[in-house]
């Protein structure tokens, strides 16, 4: 095995249920006491000052929370990261902003601890077939990735290795984090929040199930077989277990790398169109969506002498969500209605999915439908009015310059929707995050194209006679 050094590592991760729960409970009690003191000190202050001081207190509480979660690492950090991504409807903005800083807290585990895991999972025979680099090429909250070479034929592979004890700690960690949020007065518990928390639990269990991820990777590989625009890593079952996943090593460049961003406009457009069409296939055909928008899950393989086109490498299938027809078909129907500017049908779909309710004021329903249609601006029919700055001189949509996500968010925030649309269905939360991720991917590439021609073929089955 290669003898590399790695200075930024830890020897072990606390995964014992008792010690982790004790640490979080102590932190929660401290935060609760501090919040109680804050409330008592502001009893006689004016409303404006109370609001201002409360915001500052929430920021301090959130920073304290993140510091405590970061100390424990493992699934606690991943839970915090998931809450940062999907908790905007449930947590104060100060909390989600602070939780986003957990994305940088991914210290690797030292090689002797990783080697111990590999020997236990694979056995000495399989492990001796490989030459493994001791320095990880990637580290995350639940595990790390090491590059390796099979000695018999020189095949380059990646080993995704889960940290010991992480899978067993998911439930207790999630319960402890929820309790910490409650004690720190950072969230109002409700049935909606509880349902969302259970969805986070399901997602976390999927994330630590490497057997499931391997099966999902193989399934997506088959679905994309023959599509030269994408590369899905091959799964090597002989080196894979529930806590180790072996894949072919698939090199590529970061989406935001200088080499990618300096490509000609036409090549960047093709990459962006591929990303958009992949999302449309996931939603309209497969009804399985990779909901994690992290750019680390994608790489760009530039064209070479063997392949005339640039390709997207798809690296992580741990956050794939399957959607039932009862949810995804009405969503797709709403997209069709938005495309055809059928406001009434958009509203009907929103009510059917419990995004909104038929007893809301008509103006609120119409505004909600308008916001839904605005989201479809880059894919809309030619008749739709688009700001001049969002189009180039050829009439093609400029995804980055359009600033669409910000415009839509502002419109929703200042409208009456904000008073009615409190907490959306949990399925919508994950789907919305994916859509934002796709739009951001395309915007980073500074692509300029109209998406309507890509969308139209997927809408045919929603046409009504």
N, C-alpha and C positions, 0 to 999 in steps of 0.2 A: 504494500500500500504506500502511496506517496507520502512523504514525510513533511507536510506543510505546517506552518505555524499559524495560529489564530489567537490574537491578543485580546480581542473584545468578546470574551466568553464568560459563562458562569459554570460552576461545577455541578449544580443541581437546581431544580425548580421545585419549590414547595408544592406538593400535590396532596398532602394529607388533609383530609376533610376537616379534622379538628383544628389544626393549626391555622388553616386558611380562614375557616369560619370565625375563629377566635380573633384573628387580626382584623377582619372586616367588622365584626361586632363591636370591638373596642373603638375602631375608627368611627362607626356609626353613632355610638353613644357620645363620643367627643363632639361630633358634628351636631348632634341633637341638642346637647347642652349649650353649645355656642349659638345655635339658632334661637333657643329659648331666651338666652340673654339678650340677643338682638331684639326680639319681640318686646321684651320687658322694657328695654331702654328707649323704645320708640313709641310707647303708648301715648304720650302727650305731644308728639310732633305733628306737623301738618301733613296732609295727605300727600302733597308733592314730595316733601322730604322723605316720607316713609317709603314711597315708591323708589326714589333715587337710592336710598340706603338699602332697600331690599335687593335691588339689582346688584349693588356692590357685594352684598352678603352672598347672593347666589353665585356670583363669580368666584368669591373666595371658597365657598363650599365646593364648587365644581372643581377648582384647582386642587383642593385637598383630596377630593374623591379620586381624581386621576392619579395623584401622587401615591395614594394607598393602593390602587389597583395595579399601578406600574411596578410596585415593590414585589407583588406576588407572581406576576408574569403568568405564563400558561394560559389556560382557558379563560381566566378572569380578564386578561387583556383582550382576548378575542371577543368576549362578551361585550366589553366596553366599546370595541371597534364596531361591532354589529349595531349596538345601540346608537353610536354616533351616526352611522349610515342611515338607519331606518327609524330613529326615534324622534324626528323633528315634530311629529304630531302629538307626541306624548311627553316630551321633556322640554324644559325651558331652554331657550337658545343658548344661554350661558353654559349649560351643561353639555349640549351637543358640541359646541365649539371647543370646550375643554377636552371632551372625549376624543375628538379628532387628533389631539396630540399623541394619543396612545399609538397611532400608526407608526411613530418613529421609535417606539420602545420594543425593539425586536432583537435583543441580545441573544447570541447563539449559545448553545450548550457545548461544553468542552468535548473534544474527541473521545476520551476514554469512556464518558457516559454514553455517547452515541454508539461507539463500537460495542459496548455491552448490550445495548438494545438490538443491534444487528445480529450479534451472535445468538441471542436468545430467540429472535424471530426467524432467522434464516438457517441457523445451524452452521457449524464450522465448514462443512463440505461446500455449500453454496457460496459462503463468504470467501472461501479460499480461491474461488474461481474469478474473483473480482480484484481489481486494483483500484482502490478508492482514494480520492483526494481528501485529506483530513480537514482542509479548510472548506467550509460550506460556500456554495455559490449563491445561496439565498437562505435567509432566516426569517421566520414569522412567529406568531404567538403560539401556535400549536405544534410546530415542528420546523425542520430545516431540510435543505436539499444539498446533496453531495453529488458531485460528478464522479463517474467511475468508468472503467474500461474492462470489458470481458477479455480475459487473457487468451482464451482459445481462438478468437477471431478478431480481436481488436475493436469490437462493437462498443461505441460510446453510449453510456446510459446515464440516467439520473435516478437517484434514490431519494424519495421523499420520506423522511423518517419522523414519526410522531414522537414527541417528548414522552418519557415514561410517566404513567399515571394520569395523563391529561384527560383521556376519555372517561375514566372513572370519576373525575372531579367535576364534570359538566353540570350535573344537577345541583350538587351542593354549592358550587360556585355561583350559579345563576340565582339560587335562592338567597345566598348571602349578599350578592350585589343588589337584588331587589330590596332586601331588608335595609341595606345601607342607604339606598335612595329614600326609603321611607323614613328612617331615623333622621336623615339629614334634611328632611322636608323639601326634597328636590323634585318630588312627583306626587300627584294626587292619584291615589289608587282607585280604580274603577273596574267594571267588568271589561270595558274595551281595553284598558291597559293590561289586565290579566290575560286576555285572549292574545294580545300582541306578545306578551311575555312568553306565553306557551309556544307561539310561533317561533320566537327566538330560540326556545329550547329545542324544538324540532330541527331548526336550522343548525344549531350547534352539534346535535347528534349526527346529522348528515355530514358535517365538516370533519368529524373525527372517525367516520366510517370509511376507511380507505378501500375496503372491498367494494362498497357501493360506488365510490368515486371511480374505481377502476372499471366497473361495469358500465357506468355512464360514459366514461371516456371512450370505451370500445364501441358503445352504441352510437355516439356522435361521430366516431371515425367511420362507421359503416354508412351513416346517413350522408356524410360528406364525401364518401368515396367517389372518386372520379371528378370532383369539383377542384380544379387546379388552383383556385384562389385561396384555399385553406390547407393548413397542415395540422393534423391532430396526432399527437405522439402515440407511438405504439406501446401497448402494455406488455410487459414481460412478466408473465404469471409465475415463472420459476423463481423470481426474486421478489415476489409480492406476497404480503400477508395483511391481516386487518390493520396493522400499524406501520407497515412499510409498503410503499408503492413504487415499483420500478417501471420506468418508461424509457423510450429512446431519447437520446439527447438531441434537442432541436434548437440550434442557435438562431439568434435573430437580434434585431435592434429595437431599442425602445421606441415607442410611437412618437415620443417628443424629442428624439435624438436629432442632432444637427444633420446627420446624413439623410434621415427621412424627410425632415422639413425642408431640405434644400432640393428635393426631387422636383422635376417639372410639374406644373399644375395638373397636367393630364394624368400623370401617374398617381399623384396624391388623390385626385378625384376618383380614380378606379379603386383605390384602397378603401376610401370612404364609402363608395357605393357598395362594395363587398360587405363592409361592416353593417350597413343598413339592411341589405338584403338578407344577411344571416339572421338579423333580429326579426325580420318579417317572416322568414321560414320558421323560426322558433315559435313565433306566436300564432301564425295562421295555419301552419301545417303540422308541426310536431307537437305543439302545445307544451313544450318543455323549454324553459328559458333560463339561461345562465344569469342569475340576478346580481352577481357581484361585479360592480363597475370598475373595480381596481385595474388600472392600466398595466399592473404587473402580470396580469393574466393573459396579456397579448404581446406578441413580438412581430416584427416585420422582417421577412426574409426577402432581400432584394433580388431582382432578376439576375440571372447569370447565364453561362453558356448552355446549361441544361434546361433552364426555364425562362421563357421570354417575358413572363409577367412577374410582378412583385406579388408576394403572398403573405397572408396573416397566419401566424402560428398561434393556436389556441392551447393554452397551457393548463388551465385549472377548471375542473368540472365538479368541484366540491359543493358549489352553491346553486346547482341546477334545481329549479322548482318545476314540478308537474302541475298543470292547471286543469281543473275539470271543465268539461264542455259548458256546464251551467254558468261558469264565470267567464271563460275566455271567449265564447261565441258572442255574448252580449257586448263585450269590450270591442271585438272586431266589428260588430254591427254598428257600434258608436263611431268607430273610425270611418266606416263606409258613410254613415250619415254626416259626419263632419266633412268628408271629402265632397259629398254632393250638396253641402250646405243645407241640410234638412234639420233645422233647429228642433222641430217638434220631436223628430225621431232620436236626436241626441238626448233630449230631456227624458224621453221614455226609457232609453237605455240606462241613463243614470239612476232613475227611480228603481228600475228593475234590479240594479246591482247595489241598491242602498247607498249610493254615493250621495243622493239627495232624496227628498220626500215630497209626495204630491201635495202635502198641506203647506208647503212653503209658499210665500208670495210669488206671484207670476214673474215679477221683475227679477227676483233672485234666481228662479229657475232659468230664465232666459239668459241672465248674466253668466250663470254656471255653464250653460250650453255654449255661450260665446267663448268662454275661456277654453273649453274643450276643443272647439274648432280652431282657436288661435294656436293651440299646440301643434296642429297639423299644417301650419303655414308653409314649411319647406316642402311638403308633399302635396300641396293643394292644387286644385284645378286652376287653369290660367285666369279664370274670372275673379279669383280672390285678389283683393287689394293688398299689396305688400309695400312696405316703406321703400322709398327710392334707394336708401343707403344699403338695403338688404339685397340688392340686385347689381350684377355687373353690367357692362355695356352690351352684353349679349342676352340680357334678361335672365341669367342664371342666378340661382340663389346663393348668396355668400353666407355660409353657415356661421362663421366666426363674427363677421361684422354685423350680422343681423341682431345679435344680443337677445335672441328670442327668449331663453329661459328667464332672464332678468325682467324682460317686459311682461311676460305672462305672470310671473310671481308678483310684480308690482300691481298689475291689474287686479289680481285676485285679492291682494292684501288690502287695497283701498275700497273694494266693493263690498256690498252687503253680504256677499258669500262668506266673508270672514266670520260673521256673527252666527251663521247657520252651519257651515261646513267645519265641524270640529275634528272628528276622528274618522277617517275613511276606513273601509274594510281592510283587513290585514293584507289580503291579496293585492290590493291596489298599491299599498305602501311599497312592496317589493317591485311590482311592475313599474311604478313611477320612477323608482331609483334606477332601474335598468334603462328606461327611456332617456333619462337625464344623462346616464353614462354613455349611451350611443350618440346622443347629440354632442356631448363633450368630446368624444373620440373624433367625430367628424370635424368639429370646430378646431381642435388642436392641429389637424391636418390642413386647416384653412381651405377646405374643399369648396368648390363652386359648381353646383349642379342642382337641377330640379329633380326632386324625388318622385314626382307623380307617375312617371313611366315605370318606375320600379314597383310602386304600390298597386297600380291598377290591376295587374293580373291576379292579385290576391283578393280582390274585392268582388270578383264575379259571382261567387256563390251567395253573396249577400244582397244581390239585386232582387227586387220584388216586382213581380208582374203587375 
